[in-house]
């Protein structure tokens, strides 16, 4: 596991908070939709990160993270009011 927590999920605030595990640095992330279209990507440089997702429509997305040989996929729901 690379992520200690990702919240809120479902996200209604427009901002995701991601805390990486203590031993994880410089992890690449990708947010894709249900057909695999890349919508956001970047690098998580430290243990505490904020990602603006306010431009994503309500729906289900996949948050993918890679660091070295490890990877993780989390289902993410956006439910903006």
DRENTORKOL-3810 file (N, C-alpha, C; in nm, 4 decimals):
REM DRENTORKOL-3810
@n.u->0.0834; n.v->-0.1181; n.w->0.0000; ca.u->0.0000; ca.v->0.0000; ca.w->0.0000; c.u->0.0884; c.v->0.1251; c.w->0.0000
@n.u->0.0512; n.v->0.2187; n.w->-0.0850; ca.u->0.1254; ca.v->0.3436; ca.w->-0.0963; c.u->0.0570; c.v->0.4587; c.w->-0.0235
@n.u->-0.0755; n.v->0.4500; n.w->-0.0143; ca.u->-0.1543; ca.v->0.5602; ca.w->0.0416; c.u->-0.2010; c.v->0.5257; c.w->0.1823
@n.u->-0.1758; n.v->0.6173; n.w->0.2751; ca.u->-0.2275; ca.v->0.6011; ca.w->0.4106; c.u->-0.3743; c.v->0.6418; c.w->0.4152
@n.u->-0.4067; n.v->0.7554; n.w->0.3512; ca.u->-0.5476; ca.v->0.7931; ca.w->0.3387; c.u->-0.5684; c.v->0.8851; c.w->0.2184
@n.u->-0.6875; n.v->0.8781; n.w->0.1640; ca.u->-0.7341; ca.v->0.9644; ca.w->0.0564; c.u->-0.8747; c.v->1.0054; c.w->0.0964
@n.u->-0.8954; n.v->1.1326; n.w->0.1217; ca.u->-1.0295; ca.v->1.1755; ca.w->0.1609; c.u->-1.0542; c.v->1.3178; c.w->0.1137
@n.u->-1.1772; n.v->1.3636; n.w->0.1068; ca.u->-1.2977; ca.v->1.2832; ca.w->0.1283; c.u->-1.3271; c.v->1.1957; c.w->0.0068
@n.u->-1.3880; n.v->1.0843; n.w->0.0279; ca.u->-1.4293; ca.v->0.9953; ca.w->-0.0801; c.u->-1.5606; c.v->0.9310; c.w->-0.0395
@n.u->-1.6731; n.v->0.9760; n.w->-0.0935; ca.u->-1.6861; ca.v->1.0627; ca.w->-0.2105; c.u->-1.6455; c.v->1.2066; c.w->-0.1801
@n.u->-1.5966; n.v->1.2736; n.w->-0.2843; ca.u->-1.5468; ca.v->1.4105; ca.w->-0.2726; c.u->-1.6553; c.v->1.5093; c.w->-0.3137
@n.u->-1.6928; n.v->1.5957; n.w->-0.2212; ca.u->-1.7909; ca.v->1.7000; ca.w->-0.2518; c.u->-1.7312; c.v->1.8390; c.w->-0.2321
@n.u->-1.6043; n.v->1.8453; n.w->-0.1909; ca.u->-1.5397; ca.v->1.9734; ca.w->-0.1619; c.u->-1.4593; c.v->2.0274; c.w->-0.2792
@n.u->-1.4270; n.v->1.9415; n.w->-0.3765; ca.u->-1.3447; ca.v->1.9836; ca.w->-0.4887; c.u->-1.1963; c.v->1.9695; c.w->-0.4652
@n.u->-1.1567; n.v->1.9267; n.w->-0.3443; ca.u->-1.0154; ca.v->1.9087; ca.w->-0.3121; c.u->-0.9965; c.v->1.7740; c.w->-0.2430
@n.u->-0.9042; n.v->1.6949; n.w->-0.2966; ca.u->-0.8680; ca.v->1.5672; ca.w->-0.2352; c.u->-0.7444; c.v->1.5862; c.w->-0.1489
@n.u->-0.7445; n.v->1.5246; n.w->-0.0336; ca.u->-0.6280; ca.v->1.5215; ca.w->0.0532; c.u->-0.5712; c.v->1.3805; c.w->0.0477
@n.u->-0.4439; n.v->1.3701; n.w->0.0123; ca.u->-0.3784; ca.v->1.2401; ca.w->0.0010; c.u->-0.2572; c.v->1.2385; c.w->0.0923
@n.u->-0.2550; n.v->1.1424; n.w->0.1822; ca.u->-0.1389; ca.v->1.1231; ca.w->0.2685; c.u->-0.0730; c.v->0.9926; c.w->0.2276
@n.u->0.0532; n.v->1.0031; n.w->0.1878; ca.u->0.1287; ca.v->0.8849; ca.w->0.1483; c.u->0.1868; c.v->0.8155; c.w->0.2711
@n.u->0.2138; n.v->0.6870; n.w->0.2566; ca.u->0.2828; ca.v->0.6132; ca.w->0.3623; c.u->0.4183; c.v->0.6781; c.w->0.3877
@n.u->0.4716; n.v->0.6577; n.w->0.5047; ca.u->0.5945; ca.v->0.7234; ca.w->0.5483; c.u->0.7137; c.v->0.6989; c.w->0.4552
@n.u->0.7228; n.v->0.5807; n.w->0.3973; ca.u->0.8386; ca.v->0.5455; ca.w->0.3156; c.u->0.8199; c.v->0.5743; c.w->0.1666
@n.u->0.7126; n.v->0.6443; n.w->0.1285; ca.u->0.6834; ca.v->0.6713; ca.w->-0.0128; c.u->0.7165; c.v->0.8168; c.w->-0.0447
@n.u->0.7967; n.v->0.8369; n.w->-0.1497; ca.u->0.8313; ca.v->0.9710; ca.w->-0.1967; c.u->0.8211; c.v->0.9739; c.w->-0.3487
@n.u->0.7901; n.v->1.0904; n.w->-0.4035; ca.u->0.7863; ca.v->1.1104; ca.w->-0.5484; c.u->0.7024; c.v->1.0059; c.w->-0.6208
@n.u->0.5774; n.v->0.9957; n.w->-0.5817; ca.u->0.4850; ca.v->0.9015; ca.w->-0.6442; c.u->0.4077; c.v->0.9718; c.w->-0.7550
@n.u->0.3944; n.v->0.9068; n.w->-0.8685; ca.u->0.3161; ca.v->0.9610; ca.w->-0.9807; c.u->0.1698; c.v->0.9219; c.w->-0.9611
@n.u->0.0779; n.v->1.0171; n.w->-0.9910; ca.u->-0.0641; ca.v->0.9833; ca.w->-0.9835; c.u->-0.1314; c.v->1.0145; c.w->-1.1165
@n.u->-0.2408; n.v->0.9439; n.w->-1.1412; ca.u->-0.3247; ca.v->0.9638; ca.w->-1.2589; c.u->-0.4691; c.v->0.9472; c.w->-1.2157
@n.u->-0.5554; n.v->1.0356; n.w->-1.2623; ca.u->-0.6996; ca.v->1.0186; ca.w->-1.2428; c.u->-0.7589; c.v->0.9935; c.w->-1.3799
@n.u->-0.8263; n.v->0.8789; n.w->-1.3937; ca.u->-0.8851; ca.v->0.8400; ca.w->-1.5210; c.u->-1.0338; c.v->0.8132; c.w->-1.5025
@n.u->-1.1095; n.v->0.8255; n.w->-1.6127; ca.u->-1.2521; ca.v->0.7938; ca.w->-1.6075; c.u->-1.2723; c.v->0.6456; c.w->-1.6348
@n.u->-1.4003; n.v->0.6048; n.w->-1.6456; ca.u->-1.4305; ca.v->0.4622; ca.w->-1.6584; c.u->-1.3910; c.v->0.4013; c.w->-1.7924
@n.u->-1.3539; n.v->0.4829; n.w->-1.8908; ca.u->-1.3054; ca.v->0.4268; ca.w->-2.0180; c.u->-1.1544; c.v->0.4468; c.w->-2.0347
@n.u->-1.0899; n.v->0.4952; n.w->-1.9279; ca.u->-0.9450; ca.v->0.5062; ca.w->-1.9281; c.u->-0.8880; c.v->0.6374; c.w->-1.9773
@n.u->-0.9742; n.v->0.7370; n.w->-1.9993; ca.u->-0.9262; ca.v->0.8682; ca.w->-2.0434; c.u->-0.8548; c.v->0.9381; c.w->-1.9279
@n.u->-0.7310; n.v->0.9801; n.w->-1.9517; ca.u->-0.6532; ca.v->1.0502; ca.w->-1.8505; c.u->-0.7074; c.v->1.1914; c.w->-1.8325
@n.u->-0.7456; n.v->1.2255; n.w->-1.7098; ca.u->-0.8024; ca.v->1.3565; ca.w->-1.6801; c.u->-0.7089; c.v->1.4455; c.w->-1.5992
@n.u->-0.6295; n.v->1.3871; n.w->-1.5134; ca.u->-0.5328; ca.v->1.4614; ca.w->-1.4321; c.u->-0.4149; c.v->1.3707; c.w->-1.4045
@n.u->-0.2985; n.v->1.4321; n.w->-1.3923; ca.u->-0.1802; ca.v->1.3565; ca.w->-1.3525; c.u->-0.0811; c.v->1.4513; c.w->-1.2876
@n.u->0.0119; n.v->1.3942; n.w->-1.2152; ca.u->0.1131; ca.v->1.4750; ca.w->-1.1501; c.u->0.2011; c.v->1.3906; c.w->-1.0613
@n.u->0.2807; n.v->1.4585; n.w->-0.9807; ca.u->0.3726; ca.v->1.3937; ca.w->-0.8879; c.u->0.3367; c.v->1.4366; c.w->-0.7459
@n.u->0.3278; n.v->1.3395; n.w->-0.6570; ca.u->0.3079; ca.v->1.3660; ca.w->-0.5149; c.u->0.4465; c.v->1.3652; c.w->-0.4511
@n.u->0.4933; n.v->1.4820; n.w->-0.4089; ca.u->0.6323; ca.v->1.4979; ca.w->-0.3672; c.u->0.6589; c.v->1.4667; c.w->-0.2207
@n.u->0.5575; n.v->1.4766; n.w->-0.1372; ca.u->0.5802; ca.v->1.4532; ca.w->0.0049; c.u->0.4629; c.v->1.3753; c.w->0.0636
@n.u->0.4588; n.v->1.3638; n.w->0.1929; ca.u->0.3577; ca.v->1.2779; ca.w->0.2543; c.u->0.2172; c.v->1.3381; c.w->0.2524
@n.u->0.2042; n.v->1.4708; n.w->0.2527; ca.u->0.0722; ca.v->1.5340; ca.w->0.2535; c.u->0.0525; c.v->1.6144; c.w->0.1263
@n.u->-0.0551; n.v->1.5842; n.w->0.0531; ca.u->-0.0792; ca.v->1.6462; ca.w->-0.0768; c.u->-0.2252; c.v->1.6829; c.w->-0.0927
@n.u->-0.2504; n.v->1.7924; n.w->-0.1658; ca.u->-0.3857; ca.v->1.8338; ca.w->-0.2015; c.u->-0.3965; c.v->1.8364; c.w->-0.3526
@n.u->-0.5056; n.v->1.7819; n.w->-0.4063; ca.u->-0.5295; ca.v->1.7817; ca.w->-0.5505; c.u->-0.6652; c.v->1.8452; c.w->-0.5765
@n.u->-0.6674; n.v->1.9468; n.w->-0.6617; ca.u->-0.7913; ca.v->2.0139; ca.w->-0.7002; c.u->-0.8642; c.v->1.9286; c.w->-0.8031
@n.u->-0.9835; n.v->1.8825; n.w->-0.7672; ca.u->-1.0661; ca.v->1.8031; ca.w->-0.8598; c.u->-1.1978; c.v->1.8743; c.w->-0.8892
@n.u->-1.2028; n.v->2.0047; n.w->-0.8618; ca.u->-1.3269; ca.v->2.0802; ca.w->-0.8798; c.u->-1.3701; c.v->2.0896; c.w->-1.0256
@n.u->-1.2766; n.v->2.0658; n.w->-1.1183; ca.u->-1.3112; ca.v->2.0719; ca.w->-1.2604; c.u->-1.3651; c.v->1.9392; c.w->-1.3144
@n.u->-1.3695; n.v->1.8354; n.w->-1.2315; ca.u->-1.4239; ca.v->1.7065; ca.w->-1.2748; c.u->-1.5739; c.v->1.7024; c.w->-1.2510
@n.u->-1.6466; n.v->1.6445; n.w->-1.3445; ca.u->-1.7919; ca.v->1.6295; ca.w->-1.3306; c.u->-1.8227; c.v->1.5229; c.w->-1.2264
@n.u->-1.9440; n.v->1.5259; n.w->-1.1742; ca.u->-1.9878; ca.v->1.4209; ca.w->-1.0835; c.u->-1.9736; c.v->1.2864; c.w->-1.1522
@n.u->-1.9240; n.v->1.1862; n.w->-1.0815; ca.u->-1.9095; ca.v->1.0540; ca.w->-1.1395; c.u->-1.8089; c.v->0.9696; c.w->-1.0648
@n.u->-1.7794; n.v->0.8548; n.w->-1.1226; ca.u->-1.6837; ca.v->0.7594; ca.w->-1.0669; c.u->-1.5545; c.v->0.7674; c.w->-1.1478
@n.u->-1.4423; n.v->0.7749; n.w->-1.0783; ca.u->-1.3106; ca.v->0.7842; ca.w->-1.1402; c.u->-1.2173; c.v->0.6840; c.w->-1.0735
@n.u->-1.1015; n.v->0.6641; n.w->-1.1325; ca.u->-1.0006; ca.v->0.5778; ca.w->-1.0739; c.u->-0.8754; c.v->0.6595; c.w->-1.0480
@n.u->-0.8290; n.v->0.6531; n.w->-0.9247; ca.u->-0.7076; ca.v->0.7219; ca.w->-0.8817; c.u->-0.5966; c.v->0.6181; c.w->-0.8812
@n.u->-0.4997; n.v->0.6349; n.w->-0.9708; ca.u->-0.3879; ca.v->0.5411; ca.w->-0.9823; c.u->-0.2625; c.v->0.6081; c.w->-0.9305
@n.u->-0.1846; n.v->0.5339; n.w->-0.8550; ca.u->-0.0591; ca.v->0.5872; ca.w->-0.8016; c.u->0.0507; c.v->0.4833; c.w->-0.8225
@n.u->0.1684; n.v->0.5315; n.w->-0.8614; ca.u->0.2844; ca.v->0.4451; ca.w->-0.8850; c.u->0.4061; c.v->0.5051; c.w->-0.8164
@n.u->0.4837; n.v->0.4179; n.w->-0.7535; ca.u->0.6105; ca.v->0.4592; ca.w->-0.6935; c.u->0.7051; c.v->0.3407; c.w->-0.7024
@n.u->0.8077; n.v->0.3560; n.w->-0.7827; ca.u->0.9003; ca.v->0.2450; ca.w->-0.8032; c.u->0.8280; c.v->0.1270; c.w->-0.8663
@n.u->0.8364; n.v->0.0120; n.w->-0.8029; ca.u->0.7714; ca.v->-0.1085; ca.w->-0.8536; c.u->0.6314; c.v->-0.1281; c.w->-0.7963
@n.u->0.5862; n.v->-0.0377; n.w->-0.7112; ca.u->0.4560; ca.v->-0.0517; ca.w->-0.6464; c.u->0.3520; c.v->0.0349; c.w->-0.7150
@n.u->0.2289; n.v->-0.0154; n.w->-0.7190; ca.u->0.1183; ca.v->0.0647; ca.w->-0.7719; c.u->-0.0087; c.v->0.0303; c.w->-0.6952
@n.u->-0.1036; n.v->0.1233; n.w->-0.7019; ca.u->-0.2294; ca.v->0.1076; ca.w->-0.6300; c.u->-0.3374; c.v->0.1806; c.w->-0.7086
@n.u->-0.4585; n.v->0.1257; n.w->-0.7091; ca.u->-0.5722; ca.v->0.1906; ca.w->-0.7743; c.u->-0.6853; c.v->0.2008; c.w->-0.6726
@n.u->-0.7416; n.v->0.3208; n.w->-0.6601; ca.u->-0.8520; ca.v->0.3450; ca.w->-0.5684; c.u->-0.9685; c.v->0.4013; c.w->-0.6487
@n.u->-1.0879; n.v->0.3480; n.w->-0.6257; ca.u->-1.2084; ca.v->0.4027; ca.w->-0.6878; c.u->-1.2445; c.v->0.5311; c.w->-0.6152
@n.u->-1.2673; n.v->0.6368; n.w->-0.6917; ca.u->-1.2929; ca.v->0.7696; ca.w->-0.6378; c.u->-1.4269; c.v->0.8188; c.w->-0.6902
@n.u->-1.5107; n.v->0.8685; n.w->-0.6018; ca.u->-1.6386; ca.v->0.9248; ca.w->-0.6447; c.u->-1.6372; c.v->1.0753; c.w->-0.6227
@n.u->-1.6751; n.v->1.1495; n.w->-0.7279; ca.u->-1.6902; ca.v->1.2945; ca.w->-0.7206; c.u->-1.8403; c.v->1.3232; c.w->-0.7157
@n.u->-1.8835; n.v->1.3945; n.w->-0.6139; ca.u->-2.0255; ca.v->1.4271; ca.w->-0.5977; c.u->-2.0377; c.v->1.5723; c.w->-0.5539
@n.u->-2.0098; n.v->1.6629; n.w->-0.6463; ca.u->-2.0167; ca.v->1.8064; ca.w->-0.6165; c.u->-2.1619; c.v->1.8505; c.w->-0.6140
@n.u->-2.1910; n.v->1.9438; n.w->-0.5248; ca.u->-2.3283; ca.v->1.9978; ca.w->-0.5158; c.u->-2.3485; c.v->2.1076; c.w->-0.6152
END
